[in-house]
Each structure stands twice: as C-alpha cells, then as structure tokens.
Amino acid sequence: MRVLITGMAGHVARRVALQLHERGHRVVGIDLRPWADRPRGIPLYALDLRKRAAEDVFRTVRPELVLHLGTVSALTAMGEERYRINLGGTQAVFEHSHTYGAKQVVFVGRHTFYGAGADTPLYHTEEEPPQALAHFPELADLVAADLFAQTALWRFPELTTTILRVCYTLGPSGHGTLANFLRGPRAPMVLGFDPLFHFMHEDDAADAVVLAAEKQPRGVFNVAGPQPLPLSVVVRETGRRAIPLPEPLLALALGHAGFPRLPRGALSHIQYPIVIDGGRFRAATGFVHRYRELEVLRAFSAAFPMR
C-alpha cells in the first residue's frame, strides 16, 4: 500500500513510518524538519503542506492512505503561523487526498480538544464539543483543525476518515507537551489542585495509529493507554519536585526559575483534568496498550534523570 505521512519527522510519526515500512508498505513523508537517521527506503520531502510542491507529491505518489500528523502545539509555533500550519495544512491534506484518490485519511489530533475547566465532565466521550477555549485560546487552531477534519465525514463520503484524539504521550524521546512540562527538575502545580493526567507511551501511540490504518474505522475516536494518575504522582515518579504556587504567582513564574515556558492558558490544564474514554477505539480496533502507567514514567525518567 502507498502511504503518505505528514509531519513524519515527529517522534511518534517516525515510529509509525518504521512499522509500516517493515510491513512492506511504500512509505513517503512530508515535513520541513529533518530526520537524520531515516532509512534510505523512506523518502522525506522538505515541503510546506500549503504549497504547490506538496500537492505535487500527492499527485505523483497517489497515496492510498494518508496519515496526517503534521499539526503543531503552542509550544512549538506561535500565533498566526501556528494557525496556518494547523488549519491550512489540514485543509490541504483532505483536499489533496480527495483529489488524488486516497482511500483513507487518519487525522491524529489531541485529547486537549475537549478543554479543561471546573465545569467540564471528568470522562470525555467523542460526542462532546470543545470547551474552555476562552481560558486557553492557543488551542483554537487545533480545535479548528479537528472540526475541519470532521467535515470530511460528510463532504467526502467515499473517503474513510478516521479522527484520533490521542492523550499525552511520553517516553525516552523526551518530545511532546508532557515531556516539555517535565523537562526541568521542578514542576509547577497550582496550589490546591492535583488533576488526573491521562498519558501513554509514545510506542503505544504509534501502535494505535498503525491499527487505525489497518482496521480503517470511520469516525471520531479517543485513544488512551493506562489509567490516569494525579499530577503529583506523575511528577514524583519521574524524579521531579512539585512546586505548588498560587495561580497569580505561578503565572508570573512560568519560563523563569527553572519552570517550563507555558502559555498562560495552560494553567487550566494543570488545575483541571482531561480524562478520555477510549472504549470506542478499543472496540473498533482491538487496541491494547503495552506499557503500564509507571512503566511510561520510568522510561522517561531513565532517559532524562534528575541528579
């Protein structure tokens, strides 16, 4: 099968590409970032998804399967550029996939789609709308990309559209939102709050994307691994020290004194939980995570120990 992966230089996407390549699929990638130790049999085009040259790759390769992992978070791109990448790139992927005869598109989104807030449900199902964007406007472009992907379910009925909302990933690569939060020796917490955090090993996340490609479920699916843990436990088990501070003081301390650099709106995500129900995806694909919660934390801690 001919497979095109956007954002292929990302660490989960690399694992997906390697799995599919080893299974005999023809894998091609698009990403402006390099992949230094990429196998020679996996071409990677350094192109912007929104440009004509990227469309030429779709036209030439004629992929049967497109895996869209090319969105970015507020930690890796800013403002208008992030919005163009996430929404403009997603729009281009679906339009090109439809034009050049793809059979399936898998959009890999994030469980933060649902938002964190005092009045949001503890467990989120796929039917729930995004909430709490007023507190974290930097999420708006990712939410817009997810919602645009959903329009393909009725705009292109001949195209099998699979939308995955994946919980935080963590592992020895040290990449991702949760890894950035745990990068330093001290992790901030909002005084009086200890939310549940839902996360999974980056290898399990890659397995889930491959399963979605193989089983071809149509619709929206939450993807979760082991049970969530309180943030204080996550911090402790990775060898970091939790520093609880009042919210106004913590907002001033972000990016200073060893604390991670986070958007102001991210404070709601360390106050309130975003826990997802992954039962629909497990039923549709048979997905079973390989790594338990403490194994995930210890894999990260072993790769990035605090002395």
C-alpha positions as CSV (number, residue, x, y, z in Angstrom):
1,M,0.0,0.0,0.0
2,R,1.2,3.5,-0.8
3,V,1.3,5.6,2.4
4,L,1.9,9.3,2.8
5,I,2.7,10.6,6.3
6,T,2.7,14.3,7.0
7,G,4.8,15.5,9.9
8,M,6.9,12.4,9.5
9,A,10.0,13.8,11.4
10,G,8.0,13.8,14.6
11,H,8.9,11.1,17.0
12,V,5.6,9.2,17.1
13,A,5.3,9.6,13.3
14,R,8.8,8.1,12.8
15,R,7.7,5.0,14.8
16,V,4.6,4.8,12.6
17,A,6.7,5.1,9.4
18,L,9.2,2.4,10.5
19,Q,6.4,0.0,11.4
20,L,4.6,0.4,8.1
21,H,7.9,0.2,6.2
22,E,8.9,-3.0,7.9
23,R,5.5,-4.5,6.9
24,G,6.2,-3.9,3.3
25,H,4.3,-0.7,2.6
26,R,5.7,2.1,0.4
27,V,6.0,5.0,2.8
28,V,6.6,8.6,1.8
29,G,6.8,11.6,4.1
30,I,6.4,15.4,4.1
31,D,7.9,17.5,6.8
32,L,10.0,20.7,6.9
33,R,12.0,19.2,9.8
34,P,14.9,16.7,9.1
35,W,15.1,13.1,10.1
36,A,18.8,12.4,10.3
37,D,18.8,8.6,10.7
38,R,15.9,7.9,8.3
39,P,16.1,4.6,6.4
40,R,17.0,5.2,2.8
41,G,13.9,3.4,1.6
42,I,11.6,6.1,3.2
43,P,11.7,9.3,1.1
44,L,11.1,12.6,3.0
45,Y,10.2,15.8,1.2
46,A,11.1,19.0,3.0
47,L,8.0,20.9,1.9
48,D,5.3,23.1,3.3
49,L,1.9,21.3,3.1
50,R,0.2,24.5,2.0
51,K,2.5,25.0,-1.1
52,R,2.0,23.7,-4.6
53,A,5.1,21.4,-4.3
54,A,3.3,19.4,-1.6
55,E,0.3,18.9,-3.9
56,D,2.8,17.6,-6.5
57,V,3.8,14.9,-4.0
58,F,0.2,13.8,-3.7
59,R,-0.2,13.9,-7.4
60,T,2.9,11.8,-8.1
61,V,2.6,9.3,-5.2
62,R,-1.2,8.8,-5.4
63,P,-1.3,7.6,-1.8
64,E,-4.0,5.1,-0.8
65,L,-3.5,6.0,2.9
66,V,-2.7,9.5,4.3
67,L,-1.7,9.8,7.9
68,H,-1.8,13.5,9.0
69,L,0.5,14.0,12.0
70,G,1.6,17.5,10.8
71,T,-0.1,19.7,13.4
72,V,1.9,21.7,16.0
73,S,1.2,22.9,19.5
74,A,1.5,26.3,21.1
75,L,4.9,25.2,22.5
76,T,6.4,24.8,19.0
77,A,4.9,27.6,16.9
78,M,3.4,30.9,17.7
79,G,0.2,32.8,16.8
80,E,-0.8,33.2,13.1
81,E,1.9,30.8,11.8
82,R,0.6,28.0,14.1
83,Y,-3.0,28.7,12.8
84,R,-1.8,28.5,9.2
85,I,0.0,25.2,9.8
86,N,-2.8,23.5,11.7
87,L,-5.9,24.6,9.9
88,G,-4.3,25.4,6.5
89,G,-2.3,22.2,6.5
90,T,-5.2,20.1,7.5
91,Q,-7.4,21.6,4.8
92,A,-4.7,20.9,2.2
93,V,-4.3,17.3,3.3
94,F,-8.0,16.5,2.9
95,E,-8.5,18.4,-0.4
96,H,-5.4,16.7,-1.9
97,S,-6.4,13.3,-0.6
98,H,-9.8,13.6,-2.2
99,T,-8.5,15.0,-5.4
100,Y,-5.8,12.3,-5.9
101,G,-7.8,9.2,-4.9
102,A,-6.8,8.3,-1.4
103,K,-9.0,5.7,0.3
104,Q,-8.4,6.7,3.9
105,V,-7.1,9.7,5.9
106,V,-6.2,9.4,9.5
107,F,-6.1,12.7,11.3
108,V,-4.1,12.5,14.5
109,G,-5.3,15.1,17.0
110,R,-5.1,15.6,20.7
111,H,-7.3,14.9,23.7
112,T,-6.9,18.6,24.7
113,F,-9.6,19.2,22.1
114,Y,-12.1,19.0,25.0
115,G,-10.5,21.7,27.1
116,A,-10.0,21.8,30.9
117,G,-12.3,23.6,33.2
118,A,-14.1,23.5,36.5
119,D,-17.4,22.6,35.0
120,T,-16.3,20.1,32.3
121,P,-17.0,16.3,32.7
122,L,-14.4,14.1,34.3
123,Y,-14.5,11.5,31.4
124,H,-14.9,12.8,27.9
125,T,-16.6,10.8,25.1
126,E,-16.3,11.5,21.4
127,E,-19.7,13.3,21.2
128,E,-18.7,16.1,23.5
129,P,-17.9,19.6,22.0
130,P,-14.8,21.5,22.8
131,Q,-15.0,23.7,25.9
132,A,-13.0,26.2,27.9
133,L,-11.3,27.8,24.9
134,A,-11.9,31.2,26.4
135,H,-9.3,30.2,29.0
136,F,-6.8,28.7,26.5
137,P,-7.2,30.5,23.1
138,E,-3.9,28.9,21.9
139,L,-5.8,25.7,21.5
140,A,-8.3,27.3,19.0
141,D,-6.3,26.3,15.9
142,L,-6.0,22.7,16.9
143,V,-9.7,22.6,17.7
144,A,-10.4,24.2,14.3
145,A,-8.3,21.5,12.5
146,D,-10.1,18.7,14.3
147,L,-13.5,20.2,13.4
148,F,-12.5,20.7,9.8
149,A,-11.4,17.0,9.7
150,Q,-14.8,16.0,10.9
151,T,-16.4,17.8,7.9
152,A,-14.7,15.2,5.6
153,L,-17.0,12.6,7.1
154,W,-19.9,14.1,5.1
155,R,-18.1,16.1,2.4
156,F,-16.1,13.1,1.1
157,P,-18.3,10.0,1.9
158,E,-16.1,7.9,-0.4
159,L,-13.1,8.7,1.8
160,T,-12.7,6.7,5.0
161,T,-11.9,9.5,7.6
162,T,-10.5,8.4,10.9
163,I,-10.0,11.1,13.6
164,L,-7.9,10.2,16.6
165,R,-7.8,12.3,19.8
166,V,-4.7,10.9,21.5
167,C,-3.9,11.6,25.1
168,Y,-0.5,13.0,26.2
169,T,2.5,10.9,25.0
170,L,5.7,10.3,27.0
171,G,8.8,8.2,26.5
172,P,12.5,8.1,26.0
173,S,12.5,10.6,23.1
174,G,11.6,13.4,25.5
175,H,9.3,15.1,23.0
176,G,5.8,16.2,23.5
177,T,3.7,18.5,25.7
178,L,4.0,16.4,28.9
179,A,7.8,15.9,28.3
180,N,8.3,19.6,28.0
181,F,6.4,20.2,31.2
182,L,8.7,17.7,33.0
183,R,11.9,18.8,31.4
184,G,13.4,20.6,34.4
185,P,14.0,19.5,38.0
186,R,10.9,21.4,39.3
187,A,7.4,21.1,38.0
188,P,4.8,23.8,38.8
189,M,1.4,23.0,40.3
190,V,-1.4,25.3,41.1
191,L,-1.8,25.4,44.9
192,G,-4.9,23.4,45.9
193,F,-5.1,21.4,42.7
194,D,-3.9,17.9,41.7
195,P,-5.7,16.9,38.5
196,L,-5.6,13.5,36.9
197,F,-3.3,13.3,33.9
198,H,-4.0,10.9,31.0
199,F,-0.9,9.7,29.2
200,M,0.5,6.8,27.2
201,H,3.9,5.6,26.0
202,E,4.9,7.0,22.6
203,D,5.3,3.5,21.2
204,D,1.7,2.7,22.2
205,A,0.6,5.9,20.4
206,A,2.4,4.7,17.3
207,D,0.8,1.3,17.6
208,A,-2.7,3.0,17.8
209,V,-2.1,5.0,14.6
210,V,-0.9,1.8,12.7
211,L,-4.0,-0.1,14.0
212,A,-6.2,2.8,12.8
213,A,-4.6,2.4,9.3
214,E,-5.1,-1.4,9.3
215,K,-8.6,-1.6,10.7
216,Q,-9.9,1.5,8.9
217,P,-12.6,2.6,11.4
218,R,-14.7,5.5,10.3
219,G,-15.4,8.4,12.7
220,V,-14.0,10.0,15.8
221,F,-12.1,8.0,18.4
222,N,-10.4,8.8,21.7
223,V,-7.1,7.0,22.2
224,A,-5.9,6.3,25.7
225,G,-3.5,4.0,27.3
226,P,-3.3,3.1,31.0
227,Q,-5.3,4.7,33.8
228,P,-4.7,8.4,34.6
229,L,-2.6,9.4,37.6
230,P,-2.7,12.6,39.7
231,L,-0.2,15.2,38.5
232,S,1.7,15.0,41.8
233,V,2.3,11.3,41.2
234,V,3.5,11.9,37.7
235,V,6.0,14.5,38.9
236,R,7.2,12.3,41.8
237,E,7.7,9.1,39.8
238,T,9.7,11.0,37.1
239,G,12.1,12.2,39.8
240,R,11.0,15.8,39.7
241,R,9.9,18.1,42.6
242,A,6.4,19.5,42.6
243,I,6.3,23.2,43.5
244,P,2.7,24.3,44.4
245,L,2.1,28.1,44.0
246,P,-0.9,30.3,43.9
247,E,-2.2,30.8,40.4
248,P,-1.3,34.5,40.1
249,L,2.3,33.9,41.3
250,L,2.7,30.8,39.1
251,A,1.6,32.8,36.0
252,L,4.5,35.2,36.6
253,A,7.0,32.4,37.3
254,L,6.4,30.5,34.1
255,G,9.6,30.4,32.0
256,H,11.7,31.5,34.9
257,A,13.5,29.9,37.9
258,G,13.6,26.5,36.2
259,F,9.9,26.4,35.4
260,P,8.7,25.3,32.0
261,R,7.6,28.0,29.5
262,L,3.9,27.6,29.1
263,P,1.1,29.8,27.6
264,R,-0.9,31.4,30.3
265,G,-4.0,29.4,29.3
266,A,-2.1,26.2,30.0
267,L,-2.6,26.8,33.7
268,S,-6.1,25.5,33.4
269,H,-4.6,22.2,32.3
270,I,-2.7,21.8,35.5
271,Q,-5.8,22.7,37.5
272,Y,-8.5,20.5,36.0
273,P,-8.3,17.0,34.4
274,I,-8.9,16.0,30.8
275,V,-9.6,12.3,31.0
276,I,-11.0,10.5,28.0
277,D,-13.0,7.3,27.4
278,G,-11.1,5.2,24.9
279,G,-13.5,2.3,24.8
280,R,-14.8,3.0,21.3
281,F,-11.3,2.8,19.8
282,R,-10.5,-0.4,21.6
283,A,-13.8,-2.0,20.4
284,A,-13.2,-0.9,16.8
285,T,-9.5,-1.9,16.5
286,G,-8.7,-4.3,19.4
287,F,-6.1,-1.8,20.7
288,V,-4.3,-2.9,23.9
289,H,-1.6,-0.7,25.4
290,R,1.8,-2.4,26.1
291,Y,3.1,-0.1,28.8
292,R,1.5,0.5,32.2
293,E,1.5,4.0,33.7
294,L,4.5,3.6,36.0
295,E,6.5,2.0,33.2
296,V,5.8,5.0,31.0
297,L,7.0,7.4,33.7
298,R,10.1,5.4,34.5
299,A,11.1,5.1,30.8
300,F,11.0,8.9,30.6
301,S,12.9,9.3,33.9
302,A,15.6,6.8,32.8
303,A,16.2,8.8,29.7
304,F,16.1,12.2,31.4
305,P,17.2,11.6,35.1
306,M,17.4,14.5,37.6
307,R,20.6,14.4,39.6
